[in-house]
Amino acid sequence: MVSAVVLIEAEADKIQDLAQQLVEIEGVPEVFSVAGRYDLVAILRVRENQDVADIVSGKIRHLDGIARTETLIAFRVYSRDEIEGMFAP
């Protein structure tokens, strides 16, 4: 499983509509509206790196209101259970 974070700068009046469109894309289970440099953060969970490229380049970047994206592909995903397991006796 490949996880990625897509940081999105969007037109202000389209943020809510974009968030709704993004969560309808297969492979995008969560979208966050955030404060700061970016307007939205989309979490991607897919089978292969190529799927990240297909979603970002083929779907997300073509949505009306997207100004710019930056994609971060995770090398490793840590969860609370995994971290607690590292230190268990």
HTML snippet that shows the backbone in 3Dmol.js (N, CA, C, O; Angstrom):
<script src="https://3Dmol.org/build/3Dmol-min.js"></script>
<div id="view" style="width:600px;height:400px;position:relative"></div>
<script>
const pdb = `
ATOM      1  N   MET A   1       0.846  -1.175   0.000  1.00  0.00           N
ATOM      2  CA  MET A   1       0.000   0.000   0.000  1.00  0.00           C
ATOM      3  C   MET A   1       0.893   1.241   0.000  1.00  0.00           C
ATOM      4  O   MET A   1       1.859   1.324   0.759  1.00  0.00           O
ATOM      5  N   VAL A   2       0.562   2.188  -0.848  1.00  0.00           N
ATOM      6  CA  VAL A   2       1.285   3.450  -0.955  1.00  0.00           C
ATOM      7  C   VAL A   2       0.408   4.549  -0.369  1.00  0.00           C
ATOM      8  O   VAL A   2      -0.773   4.658  -0.699  1.00  0.00           O
ATOM      9  N   SER A   3       0.990   5.352   0.494  1.00  0.00           N
ATOM     10  CA  SER A   3       0.289   6.504   1.056  1.00  0.00           C
ATOM     11  C   SER A   3       0.968   7.767   0.579  1.00  0.00           C
ATOM     12  O   SER A   3       2.191   7.820   0.445  1.00  0.00           O
ATOM     13  N   ALA A   4       0.156   8.790   0.321  1.00  0.00           N
ATOM     14  CA  ALA A   4       0.695  10.077  -0.115  1.00  0.00           C
ATOM     15  C   ALA A   4      -0.170  11.189   0.459  1.00  0.00           C
ATOM     16  O   ALA A   4      -1.339  10.995   0.792  1.00  0.00           O
ATOM     17  N   VAL A   5       0.444  12.351   0.562  1.00  0.00           N
ATOM     18  CA  VAL A   5      -0.244  13.553   1.017  1.00  0.00           C
ATOM     19  C   VAL A   5      -0.163  14.554  -0.134  1.00  0.00           C
ATOM     20  O   VAL A   5       0.917  14.820  -0.661  1.00  0.00           O
ATOM     21  N   VAL A   6      -1.305  15.100  -0.514  1.00  0.00           N
ATOM     22  CA  VAL A   6      -1.328  16.101  -1.575  1.00  0.00           C
ATOM     23  C   VAL A   6      -1.737  17.434  -0.953  1.00  0.00           C
ATOM     24  O   VAL A   6      -2.852  17.589  -0.453  1.00  0.00           O
ATOM     25  N   LEU A   7      -0.816  18.387  -0.996  1.00  0.00           N
ATOM     26  CA  LEU A   7      -1.055  19.730  -0.476  1.00  0.00           C
ATOM     27  C   LEU A   7      -1.620  20.556  -1.621  1.00  0.00           C
ATOM     28  O   LEU A   7      -1.051  20.582  -2.713  1.00  0.00           O
ATOM     29  N   ILE A   8      -2.733  21.228  -1.375  1.00  0.00           N
ATOM     30  CA  ILE A   8      -3.465  21.877  -2.459  1.00  0.00           C
ATOM     31  C   ILE A   8      -3.705  23.354  -2.170  1.00  0.00           C
ATOM     32  O   ILE A   8      -4.252  23.711  -1.126  1.00  0.00           O
ATOM     33  N   GLU A   9      -3.292  24.205  -3.098  1.00  0.00           N
ATOM     34  CA  GLU A   9      -3.681  25.613  -3.082  1.00  0.00           C
ATOM     35  C   GLU A   9      -4.874  25.729  -4.017  1.00  0.00           C
ATOM     36  O   GLU A   9      -4.834  25.262  -5.155  1.00  0.00           O
ATOM     37  N   ALA A  10      -5.942  26.361  -3.521  1.00  0.00           N
ATOM     38  CA  ALA A  10      -7.177  26.430  -4.291  1.00  0.00           C
ATOM     39  C   ALA A  10      -7.733  27.847  -4.307  1.00  0.00           C
ATOM     40  O   ALA A  10      -7.378  28.683  -3.476  1.00  0.00           O
ATOM     41  N   GLU A  11      -8.606  28.095  -5.265  1.00  0.00           N
ATOM     42  CA  GLU A  11      -9.323  29.361  -5.290  1.00  0.00           C
ATOM     43  C   GLU A  11     -10.259  29.370  -4.087  1.00  0.00           C
ATOM     44  O   GLU A  11     -10.969  28.394  -3.842  1.00  0.00           O
ATOM     45  N   ALA A  12     -10.261  30.472  -3.334  1.00  0.00           N
ATOM     46  CA  ALA A  12     -10.968  30.545  -2.055  1.00  0.00           C
ATOM     47  C   ALA A  12     -12.451  30.199  -2.159  1.00  0.00           C
ATOM     48  O   ALA A  12     -12.995  29.537  -1.275  1.00  0.00           O
ATOM     49  N   ASP A  13     -13.100  30.636  -3.217  1.00  0.00           N
ATOM     50  CA  ASP A  13     -14.543  30.407  -3.326  1.00  0.00           C
ATOM     51  C   ASP A  13     -14.890  28.994  -3.786  1.00  0.00           C
ATOM     52  O   ASP A  13     -16.069  28.667  -3.923  1.00  0.00           O
ATOM     53  N   LYS A  14     -13.886  28.152  -4.027  1.00  0.00           N
ATOM     54  CA  LYS A  14     -14.152  26.796  -4.516  1.00  0.00           C
ATOM     55  C   LYS A  14     -13.669  25.713  -3.558  1.00  0.00           C
ATOM     56  O   LYS A  14     -13.739  24.527  -3.882  1.00  0.00           O
ATOM     57  N   ILE A  15     -13.185  26.101  -2.396  1.00  0.00           N
ATOM     58  CA  ILE A  15     -12.591  25.135  -1.466  1.00  0.00           C
ATOM     59  C   ILE A  15     -13.583  24.057  -1.044  1.00  0.00           C
ATOM     60  O   ILE A  15     -13.254  22.873  -1.106  1.00  0.00           O
ATOM     61  N   GLN A  16     -14.758  24.425  -0.627  1.00  0.00           N
ATOM     62  CA  GLN A  16     -15.740  23.446  -0.158  1.00  0.00           C
ATOM     63  C   GLN A  16     -16.142  22.484  -1.277  1.00  0.00           C
ATOM     64  O   GLN A  16     -16.210  21.275  -1.058  1.00  0.00           O
ATOM     65  N   ASP A  17     -16.407  23.010  -2.467  1.00  0.00           N
ATOM     66  CA  ASP A  17     -16.771  22.142  -3.597  1.00  0.00           C
ATOM     67  C   ASP A  17     -15.628  21.205  -3.959  1.00  0.00           C
ATOM     68  O   ASP A  17     -15.853  20.031  -4.255  1.00  0.00           O
ATOM     69  N   LEU A  18     -14.405  21.719  -3.935  1.00  0.00           N
ATOM     70  CA  LEU A  18     -13.247  20.880  -4.250  1.00  0.00           C
ATOM     71  C   LEU A  18     -13.098  19.752  -3.234  1.00  0.00           C
ATOM     72  O   LEU A  18     -12.836  18.609  -3.611  1.00  0.00           O
ATOM     73  N   ALA A  19     -13.261  20.060  -1.962  1.00  0.00           N
ATOM     74  CA  ALA A  19     -13.143  19.026  -0.926  1.00  0.00           C
ATOM     75  C   ALA A  19     -14.141  17.901  -1.183  1.00  0.00           C
ATOM     76  O   ALA A  19     -13.799  16.724  -1.064  1.00  0.00           O
ATOM     77  N   GLN A  20     -15.357  18.259  -1.529  1.00  0.00           N
ATOM     78  CA  GLN A  20     -16.384  17.249  -1.803  1.00  0.00           C
ATOM     79  C   GLN A  20     -16.035  16.423  -3.043  1.00  0.00           C
ATOM     80  O   GLN A  20     -16.240  15.209  -3.058  1.00  0.00           O
ATOM     81  N   GLN A  21     -15.513  17.075  -4.074  1.00  0.00           N
ATOM     82  CA  GLN A  21     -15.123  16.348  -5.289  1.00  0.00           C
ATOM     83  C   GLN A  21     -13.934  15.425  -5.016  1.00  0.00           C
ATOM     84  O   GLN A  21     -13.870  14.314  -5.542  1.00  0.00           O
ATOM     85  N   LEU A  22     -13.004  15.886  -4.198  1.00  0.00           N
ATOM     86  CA  LEU A  22     -11.812  15.094  -3.912  1.00  0.00           C
ATOM     87  C   LEU A  22     -12.142  13.795  -3.186  1.00  0.00           C
ATOM     88  O   LEU A  22     -11.595  12.748  -3.531  1.00  0.00           O
ATOM     89  N   VAL A  23     -13.022  13.837  -2.189  1.00  0.00           N
ATOM     90  CA  VAL A  23     -13.328  12.614  -1.440  1.00  0.00           C
ATOM     91  C   VAL A  23     -14.128  11.612  -2.266  1.00  0.00           C
ATOM     92  O   VAL A  23     -14.283  10.459  -1.863  1.00  0.00           O
ATOM     93  N   GLU A  24     -14.632  12.041  -3.405  1.00  0.00           N
ATOM     94  CA  GLU A  24     -15.332  11.117  -4.300  1.00  0.00           C
ATOM     95  C   GLU A  24     -14.371  10.363  -5.219  1.00  0.00           C
ATOM     96  O   GLU A  24     -14.780   9.424  -5.903  1.00  0.00           O
ATOM     97  N   ILE A  25     -13.110  10.762  -5.241  1.00  0.00           N
ATOM     98  CA  ILE A  25     -12.110  10.088  -6.067  1.00  0.00           C
ATOM     99  C   ILE A  25     -11.652   8.824  -5.352  1.00  0.00           C
ATOM    100  O   ILE A  25     -11.275   8.864  -4.181  1.00  0.00           O
ATOM    101  N   GLU A  26     -11.689   7.708  -6.062  1.00  0.00           N
ATOM    102  CA  GLU A  26     -11.212   6.453  -5.487  1.00  0.00           C
ATOM    103  C   GLU A  26      -9.740   6.592  -5.118  1.00  0.00           C
ATOM    104  O   GLU A  26      -8.931   7.051  -5.925  1.00  0.00           O
ATOM    105  N   GLY A  27      -9.401   6.196  -3.902  1.00  0.00           N
ATOM    106  CA  GLY A  27      -8.024   6.321  -3.432  1.00  0.00           C
ATOM    107  C   GLY A  27      -7.803   7.544  -2.557  1.00  0.00           C
ATOM    108  O   GLY A  27      -6.711   7.743  -2.025  1.00  0.00           O
ATOM    109  N   VAL A  28      -8.848   8.371  -2.406  1.00  0.00           N
ATOM    110  CA  VAL A  28      -8.761   9.568  -1.555  1.00  0.00           C
ATOM    111  C   VAL A  28      -9.768   9.406  -0.415  1.00  0.00           C
ATOM    112  O   VAL A  28     -10.914   9.838  -0.539  1.00  0.00           O
ATOM    113  N   PRO A  29      -9.351   8.785   0.699  1.00  0.00           N
ATOM    114  CA  PRO A  29     -10.295   8.549   1.789  1.00  0.00           C
ATOM    115  C   PRO A  29     -10.576   9.765   2.662  1.00  0.00           C
ATOM    116  O   PRO A  29     -11.616   9.833   3.317  1.00  0.00           O
ATOM    117  N   GLU A  30      -9.641  10.739   2.674  1.00  0.00           N
ATOM    118  CA  GLU A  30      -9.794  11.894   3.555  1.00  0.00           C
ATOM    119  C   GLU A  30      -9.280  13.158   2.894  1.00  0.00           C
ATOM    120  O   GLU A  30      -8.299  13.142   2.151  1.00  0.00           O
ATOM    121  N   VAL A  31      -9.968  14.250   3.182  1.00  0.00           N
ATOM    122  CA  VAL A  31      -9.529  15.583   2.747  1.00  0.00           C
ATOM    123  C   VAL A  31      -9.715  16.522   3.928  1.00  0.00           C
ATOM    124  O   VAL A  31     -10.761  16.518   4.577  1.00  0.00           O
ATOM    125  N   PHE A  32      -8.703  17.323   4.200  1.00  0.00           N
ATOM    126  CA  PHE A  32      -8.753  18.273   5.303  1.00  0.00           C
ATOM    127  C   PHE A  32      -8.703  19.698   4.772  1.00  0.00           C
ATOM    128  O   PHE A  32      -7.906  20.009   3.886  1.00  0.00           O
ATOM    129  N   SER A  33      -9.543  20.552   5.307  1.00  0.00           N
ATOM    130  CA  SER A  33      -9.447  21.981   5.073  1.00  0.00           C
ATOM    131  C   SER A  33      -8.500  22.497   6.155  1.00  0.00           C
ATOM    132  O   SER A  33      -8.710  22.230   7.338  1.00  0.00           O
ATOM    133  N   VAL A  34      -7.463  23.229   5.763  1.00  0.00           N
ATOM    134  CA  VAL A  34      -6.425  23.622   6.712  1.00  0.00           C
ATOM    135  C   VAL A  34      -6.108  25.113   6.621  1.00  0.00           C
ATOM    136  O   VAL A  34      -6.424  25.773   5.631  1.00  0.00           O
ATOM    137  N   ALA A  35      -5.480  25.624   7.671  1.00  0.00           N
ATOM    138  CA  ALA A  35      -4.997  26.998   7.685  1.00  0.00           C
ATOM    139  C   ALA A  35      -3.523  26.989   7.276  1.00  0.00           C
ATOM    140  O   ALA A  35      -2.822  25.995   7.460  1.00  0.00           O
ATOM    141  N   GLY A  36      -3.075  28.095   6.727  1.00  0.00           N
ATOM    142  CA  GLY A  36      -1.672  28.197   6.345  1.00  0.00           C
ATOM    143  C   GLY A  36      -1.514  28.378   4.853  1.00  0.00           C
ATOM    144  O   GLY A  36      -2.417  28.863   4.172  1.00  0.00           O
ATOM    145  N   ARG A  37      -0.366  27.985   4.357  1.00  0.00           N
ATOM    146  CA  ARG A  37      -0.027  28.171   2.944  1.00  0.00           C
ATOM    147  C   ARG A  37      -0.980  27.418   2.009  1.00  0.00           C
ATOM    148  O   ARG A  37      -1.303  27.896   0.921  1.00  0.00           O
ATOM    149  N   TYR A  38      -1.419  26.246   2.444  1.00  0.00           N
ATOM    150  CA  TYR A  38      -2.290  25.419   1.617  1.00  0.00           C
ATOM    151  C   TYR A  38      -3.723  25.519   2.119  1.00  0.00           C
ATOM    152  O   TYR A  38      -3.969  25.871   3.273  1.00  0.00           O
ATOM    153  N   ASP A  39      -4.655  25.206   1.243  1.00  0.00           N
ATOM    154  CA  ASP A  39      -6.076  25.283   1.583  1.00  0.00           C
ATOM    155  C   ASP A  39      -6.668  23.925   1.924  1.00  0.00           C
ATOM    156  O   ASP A  39      -7.515  23.806   2.809  1.00  0.00           O
ATOM    157  N   LEU A  40      -6.211  22.907   1.213  1.00  0.00           N
ATOM    158  CA  LEU A  40      -6.709  21.547   1.409  1.00  0.00           C
ATOM    159  C   LEU A  40      -5.542  20.574   1.455  1.00  0.00           C
ATOM    160  O   LEU A  40      -4.502  20.798   0.837  1.00  0.00           O
ATOM    161  N   VAL A  41      -5.733  19.495   2.198  1.00  0.00           N
ATOM    162  CA  VAL A  41      -4.773  18.395   2.224  1.00  0.00           C
ATOM    163  C   VAL A  41      -5.551  17.129   1.929  1.00  0.00           C
ATOM    164  O   VAL A  41      -6.479  16.779   2.658  1.00  0.00           O
ATOM    165  N   ALA A  42      -5.174  16.443   0.864  1.00  0.00           N
ATOM    166  CA  ALA A  42      -5.822  15.180   0.491  1.00  0.00           C
ATOM    167  C   ALA A  42      -4.886  14.030   0.836  1.00  0.00           C
ATOM    168  O   ALA A  42      -3.699  14.059   0.511  1.00  0.00           O
ATOM    169  N   ILE A  43      -5.431  13.030   1.490  1.00  0.00           N
ATOM    170  CA  ILE A  43      -4.677  11.822   1.809  1.00  0.00           C
ATOM    171  C   ILE A  43      -4.996  10.784   0.738  1.00  0.00           C
ATOM    172  O   ILE A  43      -6.162  10.538   0.430  1.00  0.00           O
ATOM    173  N   LEU A  44      -3.959  10.182   0.175  1.00  0.00           N
ATOM    174  CA  LEU A  44      -4.137   9.132  -0.827  1.00  0.00           C
ATOM    175  C   LEU A  44      -3.649   7.815  -0.254  1.00  0.00           C
ATOM    176  O   LEU A  44      -2.599   7.754   0.386  1.00  0.00           O
ATOM    177  N   ARG A  45      -4.415   6.765  -0.488  1.00  0.00           N
ATOM    178  CA  ARG A  45      -4.000   5.406  -0.133  1.00  0.00           C
ATOM    179  C   ARG A  45      -4.327   4.519  -1.330  1.00  0.00           C
ATOM    180  O   ARG A  45      -5.489   4.260  -1.643  1.00  0.00           O
ATOM    181  N   VAL A  46      -3.258   4.060  -1.990  1.00  0.00           N
ATOM    182  CA  VAL A  46      -3.415   3.299  -3.234  1.00  0.00           C
ATOM    183  C   VAL A  46      -2.457   2.117  -3.251  1.00  0.00           C
ATOM    184  O   VAL A  46      -1.632   1.960  -2.351  1.00  0.00           O
ATOM    185  N   ARG A  47      -2.573   1.295  -4.274  1.00  0.00           N
ATOM    186  CA  ARG A  47      -1.737   0.093  -4.355  1.00  0.00           C
ATOM    187  C   ARG A  47      -0.311   0.366  -4.839  1.00  0.00           C
ATOM    188  O   ARG A  47       0.637  -0.237  -4.335  1.00  0.00           O
ATOM    189  N   GLU A  48      -0.152   1.268  -5.811  1.00  0.00           N
ATOM    190  CA  GLU A  48       1.160   1.470  -6.436  1.00  0.00           C
ATOM    191  C   GLU A  48       1.463   2.952  -6.620  1.00  0.00           C
ATOM    192  O   GLU A  48       0.556   3.784  -6.628  1.00  0.00           O
ATOM    193  N   ASN A  49       2.746   3.273  -6.767  1.00  0.00           N
ATOM    194  CA  ASN A  49       3.150   4.658  -7.029  1.00  0.00           C
ATOM    195  C   ASN A  49       2.480   5.215  -8.279  1.00  0.00           C
ATOM    196  O   ASN A  49       2.125   6.392  -8.321  1.00  0.00           O
ATOM    197  N   GLN A  50       2.310   4.387  -9.280  1.00  0.00           N
ATOM    198  CA  GLN A  50       1.670   4.836 -10.513  1.00  0.00           C
ATOM    199  C   GLN A  50       0.245   5.328 -10.254  1.00  0.00           C
ATOM    200  O   GLN A  50      -0.235   6.238 -10.929  1.00  0.00           O
ATOM    201  N   ASP A  51      -0.426   4.721  -9.274  1.00  0.00           N
ATOM    202  CA  ASP A  51      -1.779   5.159  -8.926  1.00  0.00           C
ATOM    203  C   ASP A  51      -1.771   6.583  -8.369  1.00  0.00           C
ATOM    204  O   ASP A  51      -2.701   7.352  -8.613  1.00  0.00           O
ATOM    205  N   VAL A  52      -0.733   6.931  -7.630  1.00  0.00           N
ATOM    206  CA  VAL A  52      -0.595   8.307  -7.126  1.00  0.00           C
ATOM    207  C   VAL A  52      -0.488   9.261  -8.305  1.00  0.00           C
ATOM    208  O   VAL A  52      -1.173  10.284  -8.346  1.00  0.00           O
ATOM    209  N   ALA A  53       0.356   8.935  -9.248  1.00  0.00           N
ATOM    210  CA  ALA A  53       0.518   9.784 -10.440  1.00  0.00           C
ATOM    211  C   ALA A  53      -0.788   9.908 -11.209  1.00  0.00           C
ATOM    212  O   ALA A  53      -1.151  10.999 -11.650  1.00  0.00           O
ATOM    213  N   ASP A  54      -1.489   8.803 -11.368  1.00  0.00           N
ATOM    214  CA  ASP A  54      -2.759   8.834 -12.105  1.00  0.00           C
ATOM    215  C   ASP A  54      -3.792   9.720 -11.421  1.00  0.00           C
ATOM    216  O   ASP A  54      -4.499  10.481 -12.082  1.00  0.00           O
ATOM    217  N   ILE A  55      -3.877   9.622 -10.099  1.00  0.00           N
ATOM    218  CA  ILE A  55      -4.855  10.422  -9.369  1.00  0.00           C
ATOM    219  C   ILE A  55      -4.477  11.903  -9.377  1.00  0.00           C
ATOM    220  O   ILE A  55      -5.317  12.759  -9.656  1.00  0.00           O
ATOM    221  N   VAL A  56      -3.221  12.202  -9.073  1.00  0.00           N
ATOM    222  CA  VAL A  56      -2.811  13.612  -8.990  1.00  0.00           C
ATOM    223  C   VAL A  56      -2.814  14.257 -10.361  1.00  0.00           C
ATOM    224  O   VAL A  56      -3.440  15.299 -10.554  1.00  0.00           O
ATOM    225  N   SER A  57      -2.130  13.661 -11.308  1.00  0.00           N
ATOM    226  CA  SER A  57      -2.019  14.270 -12.639  1.00  0.00           C
ATOM    227  C   SER A  57      -3.280  14.115 -13.476  1.00  0.00           C
ATOM    228  O   SER A  57      -3.640  15.013 -14.237  1.00  0.00           O
ATOM    229  N   GLY A  58      -3.948  12.978 -13.335  1.00  0.00           N
ATOM    230  CA  GLY A  58      -5.096  12.713 -14.183  1.00  0.00           C
ATOM    231  C   GLY A  58      -6.431  13.193 -13.654  1.00  0.00           C
ATOM    232  O   GLY A  58      -7.371  13.395 -14.423  1.00  0.00           O
ATOM    233  N   LYS A  59      -6.521  13.379 -12.336  1.00  0.00           N
ATOM    234  CA  LYS A  59      -7.816  13.759 -11.768  1.00  0.00           C
ATOM    235  C   LYS A  59      -7.747  15.050 -10.957  1.00  0.00           C
ATOM    236  O   LYS A  59      -8.441  16.016 -11.276  1.00  0.00           O
ATOM    237  N   ILE A  60      -6.924  15.077  -9.918  1.00  0.00           N
ATOM    238  CA  ILE A  60      -6.907  16.228  -9.016  1.00  0.00           C
ATOM    239  C   ILE A  60      -6.522  17.515  -9.737  1.00  0.00           C
ATOM    240  O   ILE A  60      -7.202  18.530  -9.591  1.00  0.00           O
ATOM    241  N   ARG A  61      -5.455  17.486 -10.503  1.00  0.00           N
ATOM    242  CA  ARG A  61      -4.969  18.725 -11.133  1.00  0.00           C
ATOM    243  C   ARG A  61      -5.920  19.286 -12.174  1.00  0.00           C
ATOM    244  O   ARG A  61      -5.781  20.440 -12.582  1.00  0.00           O
ATOM    245  N   HIS A  62      -6.887  18.486 -12.610  1.00  0.00           N
ATOM    246  CA  HIS A  62      -7.847  18.954 -13.613  1.00  0.00           C
ATOM    247  C   HIS A  62      -9.136  19.512 -13.008  1.00  0.00           C
ATOM    248  O   HIS A  62     -10.005  19.995 -13.734  1.00  0.00           O
ATOM    249  N   LEU A  63      -9.260  19.448 -11.689  1.00  0.00           N
ATOM    250  CA  LEU A  63     -10.465  19.977 -11.054  1.00  0.00           C
ATOM    251  C   LEU A  63     -10.464  21.498 -11.109  1.00  0.00           C
ATOM    252  O   LEU A  63      -9.439  22.139 -10.881  1.00  0.00           O
ATOM    253  N   ASP A  64     -11.612  22.060 -11.412  1.00  0.00           N
ATOM    254  CA  ASP A  64     -11.747  23.505 -11.496  1.00  0.00           C
ATOM    255  C   ASP A  64     -11.538  24.128 -10.113  1.00  0.00           C
ATOM    256  O   ASP A  64     -12.208  23.754  -9.150  1.00  0.00           O
ATOM    257  N   GLY A  65     -10.616  25.066 -10.024  1.00  0.00           N
ATOM    258  CA  GLY A  65     -10.340  25.752  -8.772  1.00  0.00           C
ATOM    259  C   GLY A  65      -9.014  25.378  -8.145  1.00  0.00           C
ATOM    260  O   GLY A  65      -8.588  26.012  -7.179  1.00  0.00           O
ATOM    261  N   ILE A  66      -8.348  24.353  -8.676  1.00  0.00           N
ATOM    262  CA  ILE A  66      -7.028  23.966  -8.180  1.00  0.00           C
ATOM    263  C   ILE A  66      -5.991  24.926  -8.768  1.00  0.00           C
ATOM    264  O   ILE A  66      -5.870  25.044  -9.988  1.00  0.00           O
ATOM    265  N   ALA A  67      -5.252  25.604  -7.904  1.00  0.00           N
ATOM    266  CA  ALA A  67      -4.211  26.515  -8.369  1.00  0.00           C
ATOM    267  C   ALA A  67      -2.856  25.820  -8.452  1.00  0.00           C
ATOM    268  O   ALA A  67      -2.098  26.021  -9.402  1.00  0.00           O
ATOM    269  N   ARG A  68      -2.560  24.994  -7.437  1.00  0.00           N
ATOM    270  CA  ARG A  68      -1.248  24.334  -7.382  1.00  0.00           C
ATOM    271  C   ARG A  68      -1.331  23.157  -6.423  1.00  0.00           C
ATOM    272  O   ARG A  68      -2.091  23.189  -5.456  1.00  0.00           O
ATOM    273  N   THR A  69      -0.549  22.121  -6.693  1.00  0.00           N
ATOM    274  CA  THR A  69      -0.459  20.981  -5.781  1.00  0.00           C
ATOM    275  C   THR A  69       1.002  20.656  -5.503  1.00  0.00           C
ATOM    276  O   THR A  69       1.891  20.966  -6.296  1.00  0.00           O
ATOM    277  N   GLU A  70       1.223  20.031  -4.369  1.00  0.00           N
ATOM    278  CA  GLU A  70       2.527  19.486  -4.021  1.00  0.00           C
ATOM    279  C   GLU A  70       2.256  18.120  -3.409  1.00  0.00           C
ATOM    280  O   GLU A  70       1.448  17.999  -2.489  1.00  0.00           O
ATOM    281  N   THR A  71       2.926  17.096  -3.915  1.00  0.00           N
ATOM    282  CA  THR A  71       2.653  15.733  -3.477  1.00  0.00           C
ATOM    283  C   THR A  71       3.832  15.174  -2.700  1.00  0.00           C
ATOM    284  O   THR A  71       4.982  15.267  -3.131  1.00  0.00           O
ATOM    285  N   LEU A  72       3.529  14.596  -1.553  1.00  0.00           N
ATOM    286  CA  LEU A  72       4.528  13.949  -0.704  1.00  0.00           C
ATOM    287  C   LEU A  72       4.184  12.468  -0.631  1.00  0.00           C
ATOM    288  O   LEU A  72       3.107  12.106  -0.160  1.00  0.00           O
ATOM    289  N   ILE A  73       5.085  11.613  -1.092  1.00  0.00           N
ATOM    290  CA  ILE A  73       4.856  10.168  -1.022  1.00  0.00           C
ATOM    291  C   ILE A  73       5.544   9.646   0.234  1.00  0.00           C
ATOM    292  O   ILE A  73       6.719   9.923   0.474  1.00  0.00           O
ATOM    293  N   ALA A  74       4.800   8.893   1.027  1.00  0.00           N
ATOM    294  CA  ALA A  74       5.326   8.377   2.290  1.00  0.00           C
ATOM    295  C   ALA A  74       6.261   7.202   2.045  1.00  0.00           C
ATOM    296  O   ALA A  74       5.941   6.291   1.281  1.00  0.00           O
ATOM    297  N   PHE A  75       7.420   7.229   2.701  1.00  0.00           N
ATOM    298  CA  PHE A  75       8.316   6.078   2.683  1.00  0.00           C
ATOM    299  C   PHE A  75       7.809   5.010   3.644  1.00  0.00           C
ATOM    300  O   PHE A  75       7.845   3.814   3.356  1.00  0.00           O
ATOM    301  N   ARG A  76       7.334   5.481   4.795  1.00  0.00           N
ATOM    302  CA  ARG A  76       6.837   4.570   5.816  1.00  0.00           C
ATOM    303  C   ARG A  76       5.723   5.281   6.569  1.00  0.00           C
ATOM    304  O   ARG A  76       5.803   6.484   6.818  1.00  0.00           O
ATOM    305  N   VAL A  77       4.696   4.545   6.928  1.00  0.00           N
ATOM    306  CA  VAL A  77       3.584   5.098   7.684  1.00  0.00           C
ATOM    307  C   VAL A  77       3.647   4.522   9.091  1.00  0.00           C
ATOM    308  O   VAL A  77       3.717   3.306   9.273  1.00  0.00           O
ATOM    309  N   TYR A  78       3.621   5.398  10.076  1.00  0.00           N
ATOM    310  CA  TYR A  78       3.637   4.981  11.472  1.00  0.00           C
ATOM    311  C   TYR A  78       2.253   5.184  12.066  1.00  0.00           C
ATOM    312  O   TYR A  78       1.612   6.212  11.846  1.00  0.00           O
ATOM    313  N   SER A  79       1.811   4.208  12.807  1.00  0.00           N
ATOM    314  CA  SER A  79       0.545   4.338  13.524  1.00  0.00           C
ATOM    315  C   SER A  79       0.834   4.175  15.013  1.00  0.00           C
ATOM    316  O   SER A  79       1.896   3.683  15.395  1.00  0.00           O
ATOM    317  N   ARG A  80      -0.094   4.581  15.833  1.00  0.00           N
ATOM    318  CA  ARG A  80       0.084   4.466  17.283  1.00  0.00           C
ATOM    319  C   ARG A  80       0.353   3.023  17.677  1.00  0.00           C
ATOM    320  O   ARG A  80       1.216   2.762  18.514  1.00  0.00           O
ATOM    321  N   ASP A  81      -0.375   2.083  17.086  1.00  0.00           N
ATOM    322  CA  ASP A  81      -0.185   0.669  17.424  1.00  0.00           C
ATOM    323  C   ASP A  81       1.222   0.196  17.104  1.00  0.00           C
ATOM    324  O   ASP A  81       1.818  -0.540  17.891  1.00  0.00           O
ATOM    325  N   GLU A  82       1.766   0.607  15.959  1.00  0.00           N
ATOM    326  CA  GLU A  82       3.120   0.197  15.578  1.00  0.00           C
ATOM    327  C   GLU A  82       4.156   0.781  16.523  1.00  0.00           C
ATOM    328  O   GLU A  82       5.088   0.088  16.929  1.00  0.00           O
ATOM    329  N   ILE A  83       3.997   2.059  16.876  1.00  0.00           N
ATOM    330  CA  ILE A  83       4.962   2.717  17.747  1.00  0.00           C
ATOM    331  C   ILE A  83       4.921   2.110  19.138  1.00  0.00           C
ATOM    332  O   ILE A  83       5.969   1.855  19.733  1.00  0.00           O
ATOM    333  N   GLU A  84       3.720   1.872  19.667  1.00  0.00           N
ATOM    334  CA  GLU A  84       3.610   1.246  20.995  1.00  0.00           C
ATOM    335  C   GLU A  84       4.201  -0.147  20.974  1.00  0.00           C
ATOM    336  O   GLU A  84       4.804  -0.575  21.959  1.00  0.00           O
ATOM    337  N   GLY A  85       4.039  -0.873  19.862  1.00  0.00           N
ATOM    338  CA  GLY A  85       4.588  -2.222  19.736  1.00  0.00           C
ATOM    339  C   GLY A  85       6.110  -2.251  19.737  1.00  0.00           C
ATOM    340  O   GLY A  85       6.714  -3.237  20.161  1.00  0.00           O
ATOM    341  N   MET A  86       6.735  -1.168  19.260  1.00  0.00           N
ATOM    342  CA  MET A  86       8.211  -1.106  19.243  1.00  0.00           C
ATOM    343  C   MET A  86       8.789  -1.109  20.659  1.00  0.00           C
ATOM    344  O   MET A  86       9.897  -1.594  20.889  1.00  0.00           O
ATOM    345  N   PHE A  87       8.026  -0.564  21.598  1.00  0.00           N
ATOM    346  CA  PHE A  87       8.538  -0.387  22.947  1.00  0.00           C
ATOM    347  C   PHE A  87       7.910  -1.362  23.939  1.00  0.00           C
ATOM    348  O   PHE A  87       8.173  -1.277  25.138  1.00  0.00           O
ATOM    349  N   ALA A  88       7.100  -2.268  23.461  1.00  0.00           N
ATOM    350  CA  ALA A  88       6.475  -3.245  24.359  1.00  0.00           C
ATOM    351  C   ALA A  88       7.507  -4.283  24.785  1.00  0.00           C
ATOM    352  O   ALA A  88       8.377  -4.664  24.003  1.00  0.00           O
ATOM    353  N   PRO A  89       7.399  -4.743  26.050  1.00  0.00           N
ATOM    354  CA  PRO A  89       8.369  -5.762  26.518  1.00  0.00           C
ATOM    355  C   PRO A  89       8.169  -7.100  25.862  1.00  0.00           C
ATOM    356  O   PRO A  89       8.902  -8.046  26.153  1.00  0.00           O
TER     357      PRO A  89
END
`;
const viewer = $3Dmol.createViewer("view");
viewer.addModel(pdb, "pdb");
viewer.setStyle({}, {cartoon: {color: "spectrum"}});
viewer.zoomTo();
viewer.render();
</script>
